[in-house]
């Protein structure tokens, strides 16, 4: 579910870019899409690290 939300956020940001900067060149459009994709990958990695840390903790440890 989290991947779908992340992808939807990426899509919304790309759409906002395209409508916010209608005179951007195709190169700029591709560059922004790639940058947003890399940011999405980094966020997903950070989220998975956070989930691993919280799931590895035992309820019975002091």
PyMOL Python script that loads the backbone (N, CA, C, O; Angstrom):
from pymol import cmd

cmd.read_pdbstr("""\
ATOM      1  N   UNK A   1       0.825  -1.192   0.000  1.00  0.00           N
ATOM      2  CA  UNK A   1       0.000   0.000   0.000  1.00  0.00           C
ATOM      3  C   UNK A   1       0.873   1.262   0.000  1.00  0.00           C
ATOM      4  O   UNK A   1       0.559   2.248  -0.666  1.00  0.00           O
ATOM      5  N   UNK A   2       1.975   1.209   0.761  1.00  0.00           N
ATOM      6  CA  UNK A   2       2.852   2.370   0.858  1.00  0.00           C
ATOM      7  C   UNK A   2       3.480   2.691  -0.493  1.00  0.00           C
ATOM      8  O   UNK A   2       3.681   3.860  -0.820  1.00  0.00           O
ATOM      9  N   UNK A   3       3.790   1.664  -1.281  1.00  0.00           N
ATOM     10  CA  UNK A   3       4.381   1.899  -2.608  1.00  0.00           C
ATOM     11  C   UNK A   3       3.399   2.626  -3.516  1.00  0.00           C
ATOM     12  O   UNK A   3       3.792   3.495  -4.295  1.00  0.00           O
ATOM     13  N   UNK A   4       2.135   2.273  -3.416  1.00  0.00           N
ATOM     14  CA  UNK A   4       1.120   2.937  -4.236  1.00  0.00           C
ATOM     15  C   UNK A   4       0.993   4.404  -3.858  1.00  0.00           C
ATOM     16  O   UNK A   4       0.847   5.265  -4.726  1.00  0.00           O
ATOM     17  N   UNK A   5       1.050   4.684  -2.571  1.00  0.00           N
ATOM     18  CA  UNK A   5       0.957   6.068  -2.116  1.00  0.00           C
ATOM     19  C   UNK A   5       2.171   6.854  -2.594  1.00  0.00           C
ATOM     20  O   UNK A   5       2.032   7.978  -3.078  1.00  0.00           O
ATOM     21  N   UNK A   6       3.361   6.270  -2.463  1.00  0.00           N
ATOM     22  CA  UNK A   6       4.575   6.934  -2.933  1.00  0.00           C
ATOM     23  C   UNK A   6       4.518   7.196  -4.429  1.00  0.00           C
ATOM     24  O   UNK A   6       4.899   8.271  -4.891  1.00  0.00           O
ATOM     25  N   UNK A   7       4.046   6.226  -5.178  1.00  0.00           N
ATOM     26  CA  UNK A   7       3.948   6.388  -6.626  1.00  0.00           C
ATOM     27  C   UNK A   7       2.940   7.488  -6.962  1.00  0.00           C
ATOM     28  O   UNK A   7       3.171   8.289  -7.868  1.00  0.00           O
ATOM     29  N   UNK A   8       1.833   7.524  -6.239  1.00  0.00           N
ATOM     30  CA  UNK A   8       0.812   8.547  -6.476  1.00  0.00           C
ATOM     31  C   UNK A   8       1.371   9.941  -6.176  1.00  0.00           C
ATOM     32  O   UNK A   8       1.097  10.889  -6.911  1.00  0.00           O
ATOM     33  N   UNK A   9       2.146  10.066  -5.109  1.00  0.00           N
ATOM     34  CA  UNK A   9       2.774  11.350  -4.789  1.00  0.00           C
ATOM     35  C   UNK A   9       3.724  11.753  -5.915  1.00  0.00           C
ATOM     36  O   UNK A   9       3.738  12.912  -6.329  1.00  0.00           O
ATOM     37  N   UNK A  10       4.518  10.801  -6.412  1.00  0.00           N
ATOM     38  CA  UNK A  10       5.427  11.087  -7.521  1.00  0.00           C
ATOM     39  C   UNK A  10       4.643  11.576  -8.742  1.00  0.00           C
ATOM     40  O   UNK A  10       5.020  12.564  -9.372  1.00  0.00           O
ATOM     41  N   UNK A  11       3.572  10.891  -9.065  1.00  0.00           N
ATOM     42  CA  UNK A  11       2.755  11.254 -10.223  1.00  0.00           C
ATOM     43  C   UNK A  11       2.169  12.652 -10.066  1.00  0.00           C
ATOM     44  O   UNK A  11       2.165  13.434 -11.016  1.00  0.00           O
ATOM     45  N   UNK A  12       1.681  12.964  -8.888  1.00  0.00           N
ATOM     46  CA  UNK A  12       1.119  14.292  -8.641  1.00  0.00           C
ATOM     47  C   UNK A  12       2.192  15.365  -8.790  1.00  0.00           C
ATOM     48  O   UNK A  12       1.945  16.421  -9.373  1.00  0.00           O
ATOM     49  N   UNK A  13       3.390  15.091  -8.260  1.00  0.00           N
ATOM     50  CA  UNK A  13       4.475  16.059  -8.393  1.00  0.00           C
ATOM     51  C   UNK A  13       4.879  16.266  -9.855  1.00  0.00           C
ATOM     52  O   UNK A  13       5.171  17.390 -10.262  1.00  0.00           O
ATOM     53  N   UNK A  14       4.896  15.203 -10.636  1.00  0.00           N
ATOM     54  CA  UNK A  14       5.232  15.337 -12.065  1.00  0.00           C
ATOM     55  C   UNK A  14       4.144  16.141 -12.785  1.00  0.00           C
ATOM     56  O   UNK A  14       4.452  16.985 -13.626  1.00  0.00           O
ATOM     57  N   UNK A  15       2.899  15.886 -12.461  1.00  0.00           N
ATOM     58  CA  UNK A  15       1.796  16.640 -13.087  1.00  0.00           C
ATOM     59  C   UNK A  15       1.874  18.115 -12.700  1.00  0.00           C
ATOM     60  O   UNK A  15       1.707  18.996 -13.544  1.00  0.00           O
ATOM     61  N   UNK A  16       2.131  18.380 -11.402  1.00  0.00           N
ATOM     62  CA  UNK A  16       2.262  19.770 -10.963  1.00  0.00           C
ATOM     63  C   UNK A  16       3.420  20.465 -11.669  1.00  0.00           C
ATOM     64  O   UNK A  16       3.314  21.634 -12.040  1.00  0.00           O
ATOM     65  N   UNK A  17       4.524  19.748 -11.854  1.00  0.00           N
ATOM     66  CA  UNK A  17       5.658  20.311 -12.590  1.00  0.00           C
ATOM     67  C   UNK A  17       5.237  20.680 -14.005  1.00  0.00           C
ATOM     68  O   UNK A  17       5.524  21.778 -14.482  1.00  0.00           O
ATOM     69  N   UNK A  18       4.554  19.752 -14.674  1.00  0.00           N
ATOM     70  CA  UNK A  18       4.181  19.994 -16.069  1.00  0.00           C
ATOM     71  C   UNK A  18       3.200  21.154 -16.211  1.00  0.00           C
ATOM     72  O   UNK A  18       3.288  21.918 -17.172  1.00  0.00           O
ATOM     73  N   UNK A  19       2.270  21.296 -15.271  1.00  0.00           N
ATOM     74  CA  UNK A  19       1.333  22.415 -15.346  1.00  0.00           C
ATOM     75  C   UNK A  19       1.932  23.701 -14.785  1.00  0.00           C
ATOM     76  O   UNK A  19       1.567  24.795 -15.215  1.00  0.00           O
ATOM     77  N   UNK A  20       2.841  23.578 -13.836  1.00  0.00           N
ATOM     78  CA  UNK A  20       3.465  24.763 -13.252  1.00  0.00           C
ATOM     79  C   UNK A  20       4.507  25.393 -14.148  1.00  0.00           C
ATOM     80  O   UNK A  20       4.730  26.603 -14.096  1.00  0.00           O
ATOM     81  N   UNK A  21       5.143  24.584 -14.966  1.00  0.00           N
ATOM     82  CA  UNK A  21       6.175  25.066 -15.876  1.00  0.00           C
ATOM     83  C   UNK A  21       5.871  24.567 -17.290  1.00  0.00           C
ATOM     84  O   UNK A  21       6.558  23.683 -17.800  1.00  0.00           O
ATOM     85  N   UNK A  22       4.840  25.135 -17.918  1.00  0.00           N
ATOM     86  CA  UNK A  22       4.417  24.620 -19.234  1.00  0.00           C
ATOM     87  C   UNK A  22       5.435  24.860 -20.342  1.00  0.00           C
ATOM     88  O   UNK A  22       5.397  24.179 -21.367  1.00  0.00           O
ATOM     89  N   UNK A  23       6.332  25.801 -20.158  1.00  0.00           N
ATOM     90  CA  UNK A  23       7.304  26.105 -21.220  1.00  0.00           C
ATOM     91  C   UNK A  23       8.643  25.429 -20.977  1.00  0.00           C
ATOM     92  O   UNK A  23       9.635  25.769 -21.622  1.00  0.00           O
ATOM     93  N   UNK A  24       8.683  24.479 -20.059  1.00  0.00           N
ATOM     94  CA  UNK A  24       9.920  23.732 -19.827  1.00  0.00           C
ATOM     95  C   UNK A  24      10.236  22.885 -21.055  1.00  0.00           C
ATOM     96  O   UNK A  24       9.341  22.402 -21.748  1.00  0.00           O
ATOM     97  N   UNK A  25      11.510  22.721 -21.300  1.00  0.00           N
ATOM     98  CA  UNK A  25      11.931  21.909 -22.444  1.00  0.00           C
ATOM     99  C   UNK A  25      11.716  20.428 -22.119  1.00  0.00           C
ATOM    100  O   UNK A  25      11.599  20.061 -20.949  1.00  0.00           O
ATOM    101  N   UNK A  26      11.665  19.587 -23.138  1.00  0.00           N
ATOM    102  CA  UNK A  26      11.541  18.152 -22.874  1.00  0.00           C
ATOM    103  C   UNK A  26      12.678  17.621 -21.999  1.00  0.00           C
ATOM    104  O   UNK A  26      12.466  16.732 -21.175  1.00  0.00           O
ATOM    105  N   UNK A  27      13.884  18.166 -22.178  1.00  0.00           N
ATOM    106  CA  UNK A  27      15.011  17.751 -21.342  1.00  0.00           C
ATOM    107  C   UNK A  27      14.731  18.061 -19.877  1.00  0.00           C
ATOM    108  O   UNK A  27      14.987  17.226 -19.009  1.00  0.00           O
ATOM    109  N   UNK A  28      14.212  19.243 -19.596  1.00  0.00           N
ATOM    110  CA  UNK A  28      13.884  19.616 -18.223  1.00  0.00           C
ATOM    111  C   UNK A  28      12.792  18.717 -17.652  1.00  0.00           C
ATOM    112  O   UNK A  28      12.852  18.329 -16.485  1.00  0.00           O
ATOM    113  N   UNK A  29      11.798  18.387 -18.468  1.00  0.00           N
ATOM    114  CA  UNK A  29      10.736  17.481 -18.020  1.00  0.00           C
ATOM    115  C   UNK A  29      11.305  16.124 -17.610  1.00  0.00           C
ATOM    116  O   UNK A  29      10.958  15.589 -16.557  1.00  0.00           O
ATOM    117  N   UNK A  30      12.169  15.582 -18.441  1.00  0.00           N
ATOM    118  CA  UNK A  30      12.770  14.281 -18.151  1.00  0.00           C
ATOM    119  C   UNK A  30      13.669  14.373 -16.925  1.00  0.00           C
ATOM    120  O   UNK A  30      13.649  13.487 -16.071  1.00  0.00           O
ATOM    121  N   UNK A  31      14.451  15.435 -16.836  1.00  0.00           N
ATOM    122  CA  UNK A  31      15.355  15.616 -15.701  1.00  0.00           C
ATOM    123  C   UNK A  31      14.587  15.678 -14.380  1.00  0.00           C
ATOM    124  O   UNK A  31      14.980  15.037 -13.405  1.00  0.00           O
ATOM    125  N   UNK A  32      13.512  16.434 -14.346  1.00  0.00           N
ATOM    126  CA  UNK A  32      12.713  16.531 -13.117  1.00  0.00           C
ATOM    127  C   UNK A  32      12.074  15.191 -12.794  1.00  0.00           C
ATOM    128  O   UNK A  32      12.038  14.803 -11.626  1.00  0.00           O
ATOM    129  N   UNK A  33      11.573  14.477 -13.781  1.00  0.00           N
ATOM    130  CA  UNK A  33      10.978  13.166 -13.537  1.00  0.00           C
ATOM    131  C   UNK A  33      12.013  12.196 -12.971  1.00  0.00           C
ATOM    132  O   UNK A  33      11.702  11.415 -12.071  1.00  0.00           O
ATOM    133  N   UNK A  34      13.232  12.240 -13.487  1.00  0.00           N
ATOM    134  CA  UNK A  34      14.295  11.363 -12.985  1.00  0.00           C
ATOM    135  C   UNK A  34      14.670  11.743 -11.558  1.00  0.00           C
ATOM    136  O   UNK A  34      14.840  10.867 -10.710  1.00  0.00           O
ATOM    137  N   UNK A  35      14.799  13.024 -11.285  1.00  0.00           N
ATOM    138  CA  UNK A  35      15.128  13.473  -9.928  1.00  0.00           C
ATOM    139  C   UNK A  35      14.042  13.049  -8.949  1.00  0.00           C
ATOM    140  O   UNK A  35      14.345  12.572  -7.856  1.00  0.00           O
ATOM    141  N   UNK A  36      12.794  13.218  -9.327  1.00  0.00           N
ATOM    142  CA  UNK A  36      11.700  12.797  -8.450  1.00  0.00           C
ATOM    143  C   UNK A  36      11.706  11.282  -8.254  1.00  0.00           C
ATOM    144  O   UNK A  36      11.392  10.799  -7.165  1.00  0.00           O
ATOM    145  N   UNK A  37      12.057  10.535  -9.286  1.00  0.00           N
ATOM    146  CA  UNK A  37      12.135   9.080  -9.166  1.00  0.00           C
ATOM    147  C   UNK A  37      13.233   8.665  -8.193  1.00  0.00           C
ATOM    148  O   UNK A  37      13.037   7.774  -7.367  1.00  0.00           O
ATOM    149  N   UNK A  38      14.389   9.315  -8.296  1.00  0.00           N
ATOM    150  CA  UNK A  38      15.493   9.006  -7.388  1.00  0.00           C
ATOM    151  C   UNK A  38      15.095   9.342  -5.950  1.00  0.00           C
ATOM    152  O   UNK A  38      15.374   8.573  -5.030  1.00  0.00           O
ATOM    153  N   UNK A  39      14.446  10.484  -5.759  1.00  0.00           N
ATOM    154  CA  UNK A  39      13.975  10.841  -4.419  1.00  0.00           C
ATOM    155  C   UNK A  39      12.973   9.816  -3.888  1.00  0.00           C
ATOM    156  O   UNK A  39      12.995   9.481  -2.703  1.00  0.00           O
ATOM    157  N   UNK A  40      12.110   9.326  -4.748  1.00  0.00           N
ATOM    158  CA  UNK A  40      11.145   8.305  -4.346  1.00  0.00           C
ATOM    159  C   UNK A  40      11.858   7.028  -3.918  1.00  0.00           C
ATOM    160  O   UNK A  40      11.473   6.411  -2.924  1.00  0.00           O
ATOM    161  N   UNK A  41      12.879   6.629  -4.644  1.00  0.00           N
ATOM    162  CA  UNK A  41      13.651   5.429  -4.293  1.00  0.00           C
ATOM    163  C   UNK A  41      14.336   5.618  -2.944  1.00  0.00           C
ATOM    164  O   UNK A  41      14.339   4.707  -2.116  1.00  0.00           O
ATOM    165  N   UNK A  42      14.917   6.798  -2.722  1.00  0.00           N
ATOM    166  CA  UNK A  42      15.569   7.072  -1.443  1.00  0.00           C
ATOM    167  C   UNK A  42      14.566   7.026  -0.301  1.00  0.00           C
ATOM    168  O   UNK A  42      14.852   6.459   0.753  1.00  0.00           O
ATOM    169  N   UNK A  43      13.405   7.612  -0.497  1.00  0.00           N
ATOM    170  CA  UNK A  43      12.367   7.603   0.541  1.00  0.00           C
ATOM    171  C   UNK A  43      11.928   6.176   0.831  1.00  0.00           C
ATOM    172  O   UNK A  43      11.749   5.809   1.993  1.00  0.00           O
ATOM    173  N   UNK A  44      11.750   5.364  -0.213  1.00  0.00           N
ATOM    174  CA  UNK A  44      11.354   3.971  -0.002  1.00  0.00           C
ATOM    175  C   UNK A  44      12.413   3.202   0.768  1.00  0.00           C
ATOM    176  O   UNK A  44      12.078   2.394   1.634  1.00  0.00           O
ATOM    177  N   UNK A  45      13.680   3.436   0.470  1.00  0.00           N
ATOM    178  CA  UNK A  45      14.770   2.767   1.200  1.00  0.00           C
ATOM    179  C   UNK A  45      14.751   3.177   2.664  1.00  0.00           C
ATOM    180  O   UNK A  45      14.884   2.330   3.547  1.00  0.00           O
ATOM    181  N   UNK A  46      14.585   4.472   2.930  1.00  0.00           N
ATOM    182  CA  UNK A  46      14.536   4.951   4.306  1.00  0.00           C
ATOM    183  C   UNK A  46      13.337   4.375   5.053  1.00  0.00           C
ATOM    184  O   UNK A  46      13.438   4.033   6.231  1.00  0.00           O
ATOM    185  N   UNK A  47      12.212   4.271   4.367  1.00  0.00           N
ATOM    186  CA  UNK A  47      11.021   3.694   4.990  1.00  0.00           C
ATOM    187  C   UNK A  47      11.241   2.217   5.304  1.00  0.00           C
ATOM    188  O   UNK A  47      10.829   1.744   6.363  1.00  0.00           O
ATOM    189  N   UNK A  48      11.881   1.487   4.404  1.00  0.00           N
ATOM    190  CA  UNK A  48      12.110   0.064   4.654  1.00  0.00           C
ATOM    191  C   UNK A  48      13.108  -0.142   5.785  1.00  0.00           C
ATOM    192  O   UNK A  48      12.981  -1.096   6.552  1.00  0.00           O
ATOM    193  N   UNK A  49      14.105   0.746   5.898  1.00  0.00           N
ATOM    194  CA  UNK A  49      15.056   0.654   7.009  1.00  0.00           C
ATOM    195  C   UNK A  49      14.326   0.916   8.319  1.00  0.00           C
ATOM    196  O   UNK A  49      14.553   0.222   9.310  1.00  0.00           O
ATOM    197  N   UNK A  50      13.453   1.912   8.326  1.00  0.00           N
ATOM    198  CA  UNK A  50      12.678   2.226   9.519  1.00  0.00           C
ATOM    199  C   UNK A  50      11.763   1.088   9.928  1.00  0.00           C
ATOM    200  O   UNK A  50      11.599   0.815  11.117  1.00  0.00           O
ATOM    201  N   UNK A  51      11.170   0.427   8.956  1.00  0.00           N
ATOM    202  CA  UNK A  51      10.281  -0.709   9.257  1.00  0.00           C
ATOM    203  C   UNK A  51      11.077  -1.890   9.789  1.00  0.00           C
ATOM    204  O   UNK A  51      10.613  -2.600  10.681  1.00  0.00           O
ATOM    205  N   UNK A  52      12.279  -2.106   9.246  1.00  0.00           N
ATOM    206  CA  UNK A  52      13.114  -3.209   9.720  1.00  0.00           C
ATOM    207  C   UNK A  52      13.530  -2.982  11.167  1.00  0.00           C
ATOM    208  O   UNK A  52      13.555  -3.923  11.960  1.00  0.00           O
ATOM    209  N   UNK A  53      13.853  -1.745  11.514  1.00  0.00           N
ATOM    210  CA  UNK A  53      14.280  -1.444  12.882  1.00  0.00           C
ATOM    211  C   UNK A  53      13.139  -1.642  13.863  1.00  0.00           C
ATOM    212  O   UNK A  53      13.345  -2.186  14.949  1.00  0.00           O
ATOM    213  N   UNK A  54      11.939  -1.210  13.499  1.00  0.00           N
ATOM    214  CA  UNK A  54      10.822  -1.329  14.427  1.00  0.00           C
ATOM    215  C   UNK A  54      10.325  -2.763  14.526  1.00  0.00           C
ATOM    216  O   UNK A  54       9.851  -3.176  15.584  1.00  0.00           O
ATOM    217  N   UNK A  55      10.422  -3.527  13.454  1.00  0.00           N
ATOM    218  CA  UNK A  55       9.931  -4.910  13.505  1.00  0.00           C
ATOM    219  C   UNK A  55      10.931  -5.850  14.167  1.00  0.00           C
ATOM    220  O   UNK A  55      10.555  -6.943  14.591  1.00  0.00           O
ATOM    221  N   UNK A  56      12.204  -5.446  14.263  1.00  0.00           N
ATOM    222  CA  UNK A  56      13.199  -6.324  14.855  1.00  0.00           C
ATOM    223  C   UNK A  56      13.238  -6.184  16.376  1.00  0.00           C
ATOM    224  O   UNK A  56      13.876  -6.994  17.048  1.00  0.00           O
ATOM    225  N   UNK A  57      12.585  -5.196  16.918  1.00  0.00           N
ATOM    226  CA  UNK A  57      12.561  -5.011  18.372  1.00  0.00           C
ATOM    227  C   UNK A  57      11.568  -5.976  19.000  1.00  0.00           C
ATOM    228  O   UNK A  57      10.468  -6.181  18.486  1.00  0.00           O
ATOM    229  N   UNK A  58      11.962  -6.547  20.091  1.00  0.00           N
ATOM    230  CA  UNK A  58      11.086  -7.475  20.795  1.00  0.00           C
ATOM    231  C   UNK A  58      10.287  -6.716  21.850  1.00  0.00           C
ATOM    232  O   UNK A  58      10.774  -5.748  22.433  1.00  0.00           O
ATOM    233  N   UNK A  59       9.081  -7.155  22.083  1.00  0.00           N
ATOM    234  CA  UNK A  59       8.234  -6.534  23.101  1.00  0.00           C
ATOM    235  C   UNK A  59       8.743  -6.852  24.498  1.00  0.00           C
ATOM    236  O   UNK A  59       8.432  -6.128  25.444  1.00  0.00           O
ATOM    237  N   UNK A  60       9.517  -7.919  24.646  1.00  0.00           N
ATOM    238  CA  UNK A  60       9.908  -8.400  25.960  1.00  0.00           C
ATOM    239  C   UNK A  60      11.283  -7.896  26.397  1.00  0.00           C
ATOM    240  O   UNK A  60      11.715  -8.184  27.513  1.00  0.00           O
ATOM    241  N   UNK A  61      11.980  -7.144  25.529  1.00  0.00           N
ATOM    242  CA  UNK A  61      13.298  -6.620  25.926  1.00  0.00           C
ATOM    243  C   UNK A  61      13.108  -5.365  26.776  1.00  0.00           C
ATOM    244  O   UNK A  61      12.176  -4.585  26.578  1.00  0.00           O
ATOM    245  N   UNK A  62      14.030  -5.199  27.731  1.00  0.00           N
ATOM    246  CA  UNK A  62      13.999  -4.010  28.577  1.00  0.00           C
ATOM    247  C   UNK A  62      14.973  -2.988  28.108  1.00  0.00           C
ATOM    248  O   UNK A  62      15.082  -1.918  28.706  1.00  0.00           O
TER     249      UNK A  62
END
""", "prot")
cmd.dss("prot")
cmd.show_as("cartoon", "prot")
cmd.util.cbc("prot")
cmd.orient("prot")
